[in-house]
């Protein structure tokens, strides 16, 4: 029966994707964009996350083995990227820099399909099988896209001042997430040594 393994796989992937936790960052990164451009960013981020997550499910272990890369290395690299992007956003908050690739980096990767999702999917395959894991990852990423698409409603509630406040707080949050990923990666390396 596929339903039980799917549900058991869906829940940890849902927590790892954390669409509602990433939503303030999405709002911050797309602040000032028109509806059409925001929709393009949502599509770009969902497409990027799907490609990365699905590819990782099928070849992740092999790539890590061939390259000698560990999940911890991946966490540290993702954390450094997030921290760098957040510092750049805090110091040089130009919309032009943000809009070109924001759907790919940081939204698609490493925020939606980041180390947590990729690691969780590998563990889920071992515990619940390939098909339930694949379905739960795809559904969770599509759910994140739906949440991001609904961000305009939240923007109406917050207003301009509220969205600017969230923008700065989100940049700090993004930096903190980056530092946390680096810290966890280093701690896991130290614990396994």
RAQUI-V913912 format. One record per residue. N is the residue number from 0. PSI is psi in radians with two decimals (none if undefined). NEAR is the number of other C-alpha atoms within 8 Angstrom. Layout:
((N | PSI | NEAR) (N | PSI | NEAR))
This chain:
((0 | 2.24 | 4) (1 | -0.41 | 6) (2 | -0.83 | 6) (3 | -0.86 | 7) (4 | -0.60 | 11) (5 | -0.82 | 13) (6 | -0.76 | 9) (7 | -0.52 | 9) (8 | -0.62 | 13) (9 | -0.75 | 13) (10 | -0.91 | 8) (11 | -0.57 | 9) (12 | -0.66 | 14) (13 | -0.77 | 10) (14 | -0.70 | 7) (15 | -0.71 | 9) (16 | -0.74 | 15) (17 | 0.96 | 10) (18 | -0.71 | 12) (19 | -0.51 | 8) (20 | -0.56 | 6) (21 | -0.32 | 10) (22 | -0.82 | 11) (23 | -0.60 | 11) (24 | -0.71 | 11) (25 | -0.81 | 10) (26 | -0.75 | 13) (27 | -0.81 | 14) (28 | -0.41 | 10) (29 | 0.19 | 10) (30 | 2.29 | 9) (31 | -0.10 | 5) (32 | 2.62 | 7) (33 | 2.94 | 6) (34 | -0.74 | 6) (35 | -0.77 | 6) (36 | -0.68 | 8) (37 | -0.74 | 11) (38 | -0.68 | 9) (39 | -0.72 | 8) (40 | -0.74 | 10) (41 | -0.85 | 12) (42 | -0.75 | 10) (43 | -0.76 | 11) (44 | -0.72 | 16) (45 | -0.78 | 15) (46 | -0.81 | 9) (47 | -0.84 | 12) (48 | -0.74 | 14) (49 | -0.83 | 11) (50 | -0.83 | 8) (51 | -0.82 | 10) (52 | -0.78 | 12) (53 | -0.78 | 11) (54 | -0.72 | 9) (55 | -0.67 | 10) (56 | -0.69 | 11) (57 | -0.59 | 7) (58 | 0.06 | 8) (59 | -0.88 | 9) (60 | -0.71 | 9) (61 | -0.75 | 7) (62 | -0.80 | 9) (63 | -0.74 | 11) (64 | -0.80 | 9) (65 | -0.79 | 7) (66 | -0.24 | 6) (67 | 0.40 | 6) (68 | 2.43 | 10) (69 | 2.92 | 8) (70 | -0.63 | 10) (71 | -0.73 | 11) (72 | -0.72 | 9) (73 | -0.72 | 11) (74 | -0.76 | 13) (75 | -0.78 | 14) (76 | -0.79 | 9) (77 | -0.69 | 14) (78 | -0.72 | 14) (79 | -0.73 | 11) (80 | -0.83 | 9) (81 | -0.77 | 14) (82 | -0.78 | 14) (83 | -0.79 | 9) (84 | -0.70 | 10) (85 | -0.68 | 12) (86 | -0.74 | 10) (87 | -0.68 | 9) (88 | -0.62 | 10) (89 | -0.70 | 10) (90 | -0.58 | 6) (91 | 1.26 | 6) (92 | 1.05 | 7) (93 | 2.40 | 7) (94 | -0.59 | 7) (95 | -0.72 | 6) (96 | -0.63 | 6) (97 | -0.73 | 10) (98 | -0.44 | 9) (99 | -0.79 | 6) (100 | 0.26 | 7) (101 | -0.52 | 12) (102 | -0.60 | 14) (103 | -1.01 | 12) (104 | 2.16 | 9) (105 | -0.09 | 11) (106 | -1.04 | 12) (107 | -0.81 | 16) (108 | 2.18 | 14) (109 | 0.22 | 12) (110 | -0.89 | 10) (111 | -1.03 | 17) (112 | 1.25 | 15) (113 | -2.98 | 11) (114 | -0.64 | 11) (115 | -0.80 | 9) (116 | -0.77 | 13) (117 | -0.73 | 12) (118 | -0.78 | 9) (119 | -0.70 | 11) (120 | -0.67 | 12) (121 | -0.75 | 10) (122 | -0.65 | 8) (123 | -0.65 | 11) (124 | -0.78 | 11) (125 | -0.64 | 8) (126 | -0.68 | 6) (127 | -0.14 | 12) (128 | 2.86 | 10) (129 | -0.87 | 8) (130 | -0.87 | 6) (131 | -0.67 | 14) (132 | -0.82 | 15) (133 | -0.82 | 10) (134 | -0.73 | 9) (135 | -0.65 | 13) (136 | -0.82 | 13) (137 | -0.83 | 10) (138 | -0.71 | 8) (139 | -0.66 | 12) (140 | -0.72 | 13) (141 | -0.64 | 9) (142 | -0.71 | 9) (143 | -0.72 | 14) (144 | -0.70 | 12) (145 | -0.75 | 8) (146 | -0.78 | 11) (147 | -0.66 | 11) (148 | -0.43 | 10) (149 | 0.18 | 8) (150 | -0.43 | 10) (151 | -0.62 | 7) (152 | -0.77 | 7) (153 | -0.65 | 8) (154 | -0.65 | 11) (155 | -0.65 | 7) (156 | -0.73 | 6) (157 | -0.67 | 9) (158 | 3.13 | 8) (159 | -0.83 | 7) (160 | -0.74 | 7) (161 | -0.71 | 8) (162 | -0.61 | 13) (163 | -0.69 | 10) (164 | -0.79 | 8) (165 | -0.62 | 11) (166 | -0.84 | 14) (167 | -0.74 | 10) (168 | -0.69 | 8) (169 | -0.64 | 11) (170 | -0.72 | 14) (171 | -0.70 | 10) (172 | -0.73 | 8) (173 | -0.74 | 12) (174 | -0.76 | 14) (175 | -0.69 | 9) (176 | -0.72 | 11) (177 | -0.81 | 14) (178 | -0.72 | 11) (179 | -0.72 | 9) (180 | -0.73 | 12) (181 | -0.80 | 14) (182 | -0.83 | 9) (183 | -0.71 | 11) (184 | -0.79 | 14) (185 | -0.75 | 10) (186 | -0.71 | 8) (187 | -0.63 | 9) (188 | -0.79 | 9) (189 | -0.67 | 7) (190 | -0.53 | 6) (191 | -0.16 | 5) (192 | none | 4))
